[in-house]
């Protein structure tokens, strides 16, 4: 892309920098730093901040929407259906420009395809799709939608339209590419390419690790940390089943940090089962969370066993950054386990609905500190050499050119 190109990013969640951040704030900061003029359209953080706001040198159009995250499926569905109308109205009001070079749209949600298509026609722009959520099939897998039903058919048509109007489609893994091709024979294969998840590197914690472990009562436990959404896709009930297999004197602690629609349920189950080796904390700022990860022994990935689509969780990047091995309790349709265990050699995996096999992997890791160190170093090396925002920017730039 030429210098000072105008980029418009359609976001579902775009926190205020530097208070918080995610993979999309990291990517948009990279576009800004590469000399482009960046515009974001995103939900308002609160009702007092609606309109065009300059946030760290990026123009953010904050839109008042219905709650989109951590709400029940019906409310979430209504909010997503209304979203394109709310975004289009805000763009007309605040985006005063006679040119737009590139539109970037991630999934979720797919409902913004109408906005992306409208902008593409209006400005003769290119549209780059970051495919991170294959919807509506993932909702079918979780029992939230019925295949062939009214809502499924509505969203399926939106999905097919999105693949059609996008000029380029960045996929998380080869498994994602194969899935899209297999289930969408009309999609142009040359659009599809690898765009792995990315994250900005956070400096390694250089404080007193013993004191930090003591602060969170890690003591001499083998600490398995999970950070992120606590929802249906993660099905942390599977992890509680593993925790039950570990007696208190096993010195294995499951430390869960996050929010989500299933958090209350998981907390209730922990109390019900009297699991002394499971601790649940609220979400933390990324830097604080990264510091805690650095004194944990292992990073946990958990995915629902019923998924038929190949998910690649982005939270593994925080574990790579902290140089800790990954334990992946995942479905057998994703290629994530092969990637972590056989390609990067940064962890181990087992089917998420087989607690005894997961326990075997935990026992392997906790009894082999040297292996854990090697896996941590492998993950970190892969991270800095392949999946920073700069690497993702270069992929997008090359494909658009």
N, C-alpha and C positions, 0 to 999 in steps of 0.2 A: 504493500500500500504506500502511496505517496505520503510524504510528511504532511502533518496537519489535516489528515483525512478526518471527516466527521463520522463518528461511531455512535450508534444508538443501541443501547442494551435494554432488553425487556426483562425485568427481574421479578421474581416472585418474592424473594427475600433479599434485601440489601441493607444490612445494618449500617449504623453511622460509624464511620472511621474517625478517630482511632479507638473509640469506645469499644467497638467490637469489629469482627471481620469474618469473612468466609471465603471460599474459593473464588467466588465471583468478584468480591471486592479486590482480592489479590490480582485477578486477571485485568480488571479495569484500571487499577493503578499502574499495571505494566503498560497498557495501551497509552495511558496518560504520559508515563515516563518516556515512551518511545516517540513522543511528540504529536500525538493525535488529540483532537478535540472530542471529549467523551461526554455523552449524555446518557443518563440512566432514567428509566421509568420504573418506579417501585412503590409498593404500599407505604403510606405514612407510618412512621414509628409511633407517633401519637397525633391526635386531632389538632394540636396547636401548630404542627409543622406540616402544612399542606401547601403545595405550590413549588416554584422553582427555587432551589436552594443550592448554593455553592458549598460542596463538602470536599475539602482537601483538594481543591483544584479541579473537581469534577462536577458538572451540572446535573443535579438530581431533581427530577420532577417527582415529588411525593404526592401520591394519590390516596384519597380517603376511600377505603374499601371495607367490605365486611371481613370479619376474622377469617384468615386463610390457613393458619397453623394451629395445631393442638385443639381442634374442634371436632365434633362428631361428623361422620361422612356426609350426612344430609346437608348440614350447614356449610361444610367445605364445598360440596357440589354446587350449591346455590351461589356461593361466593365466587367460584371459578367461572360459572356461566355469566355472571355479571361483570367480571373483570375486564373483558375486552371493551365493553361499552364505557366503563369508567376510564380506562387507559386512553382510548381514542379521544374522548372528550378533553382529557388533560393535555394530551399531545397537541391538539388543535389550539388550545389556549396558551400553552407555554413554549412550544417548540417553534420559534420564529426563525425559520431558515429556508433558503431557496435551494439548498443542496443537502444530500445525505449519502455518504459513500457506502456505508456498511451497516446492516442491521444484524445484531447478534441476539439469538433467542435460545435459552436453554429449556429443556423439559425437566421437571414440571414447570408450568402447566401447558397442555397442548391447546387450551382454549384461546390463547393469544395469537394463534395462527392467522385469524382474521385481521388483527391489527398489523401483524408483520406483512401480510399480503397487501394490505392497503398502503402501507408505507413504501413497500417495494415498487408498487405501480406508480405512486405519486412522485417518487424521487428517482425512479429507475436505478434503485440501489441493488446491491447484492445481499442475499440473506444467508447467514451462516447459522446452522442449527447445531447446538451442543446437546447431543442426545444422552440424557442421564436417567431418564425414567420412561420405560416403554409402557405407555398407558394407552388403552384401558386394560391390557392383559394383566398387568400387575395387580389391578383391583379385582380382577376375576380370580387370580391365584389366592388372594386373601379373603375371598368370599364376600367382597363388597359390591360387586356387580355380577349380574348373570349374563353369561355369554349368549348373544343373540337377543338380549332384552333391549328395550327402548333406549335406555341411557347408554348401554354398551354400543349400540349401532350409531348413536349420535356422536359419541367420542371417537369411535373407530373411523368414521368418515373424516373427522377433524385430523386424526393421525395420518391418514392416507393423503389428505390435502397438504399437510405439513411436509411430508416427504417429497411431494410433488413440487411445491413452490420453493423449497430450499435449494440454493445453488450448491452448497456443500454441507455434509453431515459428518460431524466428528463423533466417533463412538468410543466408549471406554475400553473395549477389548475386542479381540477377534471374534470371540463368542457373540458379542453384541452385533457385529457386522453380519455374521452368519445367520443369526436369528432374524434380523430385519430382512435380509435377502430371501430367506426361506418362507417367511410369512407375508412378504410383500413383493411378489414376482414382477410387479410393474415398476418398482423403484430402479432408477439408473444406478447400477453398481459402482460406476466411476465416481459418484458423489461421496460414497462411504469410505472413510479412512479412520485411522487410529488417532484419537485425542485422549490420552489417559488423564485421569484426575490429576490435579496439580495443587501445590500449596507453596506459599512463601516460606523460606527457611527461617526458623526462629532460633536465635543463639542458644547454645547449650547452657543449662543451668550450672552456674559456677559457685553456688552457695554451699552451705553445709547440708549435705544429703542426709546424714544421720539425723540431724535436728528436724529436717523436713519430714522424714519418715516417722519420727517420734510424734510430731505435731498431728499427723493423721492416724496415729495408733497402728502403723504398719508393723511395728516391732520386728520380730524375726520371721514374719510370715512370707511366703511366696505370694506376692501381690499381683493379681490379675485385674487390670483396669479396663473399664468400658466407658467411653465418653460419647455422648451424642443423643440422638432421638431415642426415646423409649416408647415405641409404637408397635403396631401390628407387624410391620415388616421385620422387626428385630426379634420378636417372640422370645423375650427373655425368660419366659417360663422354662424353656429348654435349659437355660443356664442354671436356674434354681434347682432343676433336677440333678445337675452335675454337682452343685454345692451340697446337696443332700448326701451324695456319695462320699464327700470328704468330711470326715469327722473333725471336731475342733482341734484335736491333737495332731492332725495332718499338717497344720501350719500353712493352710492355703486360704487366702482372703480374696473375695470378689468385691472390688471397689467400683461402684457404678455412679457415674456423674452425668446428669442430664435431666431433660424434661420430656413430656410427651403424653399422648392420650392414654397410654397404658401404665403410666407411672404409679398412679394410686392403686391399681390392681396388683402390680408387682410388689409394692410396699406391703399391701395386705397379705399377700402370699408369704412374704418373708416372715411377717409376724405369726401368721397361722402355722407355718412349718417350724417356727422358732429357730431360724437359721442365724446362728451367731457369726457365721463366716461370710455374711453378705452385708455390705454397707452401701446405702444410697444417699447421694448428695445432690443438691441443686446445681444447675449449670454455673460455670465459672468463666471469667474472661479468658481468652485464648492463651495469653502468656502464663497466667496462674495455672491453668489446666496443663499446659505444656511442662511446667516445672514439676507438677505432681507426677505426670507420666514419666519424667526422667528418673524418678526414684522408685517407680514400680518395676516389677520384674518381667511383665508380659502384657501385651496389648490384646484385648479381646474384640473379635468381630463375631456378630451373631445375626443370622438370617433365617427367616421362616423356611421350614423344610418343604413347603408346598409351592415355592416359586418355580415357574417354568421358564422364566426369563433370566439371562445371565447378569446378575447384579455385581457391581464392583464398588464396594464401600470406600468412600473418600477418607473416612477416619483413619485408615491404615497409614496415611501420609504423616499424621502426627506421631504415630508409633515409629515410623522410619526416622523421622526427625530426631526422636529421642533415643535412637539406637537400642530399642528393645525388640525382642522377637514378637511375632504375632501368632496368636492362637485363633484359628478361624473355625467356628461352628456354623456350617453353611449348608445350603441345599446342594443336591448333586447335579443340578443343571448348569450351575455357573462354572466358568473357567477360572474363577478367582483363586481357588485352592491350588490348582496347577501352577498358576502364576506365582503365588507366594512361596509354595513349597519346592517346586521343581525349577522354576526359571530364575527368580530372584534369590531363592534359598534363604528367605528371611523369616520363616515360620513353619507351622504345621497346621493341618486341617483334619476335620472329621465331620461326618454328617450331623447336622444340628439336632436330629431327633434320636440320636444314639448316645446317651449320656456316658455309658461305659467306655465307648471308644474315645470320647472327648476327654474323659478322665485319664485314659492311657496316654494321650498326648500331653496332658498337663504333667503327669508323672515323669514322662520323658524329659520335659523341659526343666522341671524343678530339680531333677537329680543330675542334670548336665549343665552346670554354669558356663563351662567353656563353649558348649554348643550354643547357648543363649547369646553369649558375647559375639560369636561368629555370625549368627543370624542378625543380630542388631547392627553390626558393622556392614553386612551385605545390604541390608535394607537402607541404611543411611547412604551408602555409596550409590545405590540405584536411584534414590531420591534426588540427590544433588546433581546427578549426571543426566537425569531423564525427565523429571516431573516437577520442575519449578514453573512459576508463571511465565518466565522468559521462554522456556521450552514450548509451552502451549501457545504463546504469542507467535512464535516462529512457525509453528504448524499452521495456524490460521492465516498468517500473512502469506505464507507460501501457497496455500490452497486458493486464497482469494486472488492472488496475482496470476 
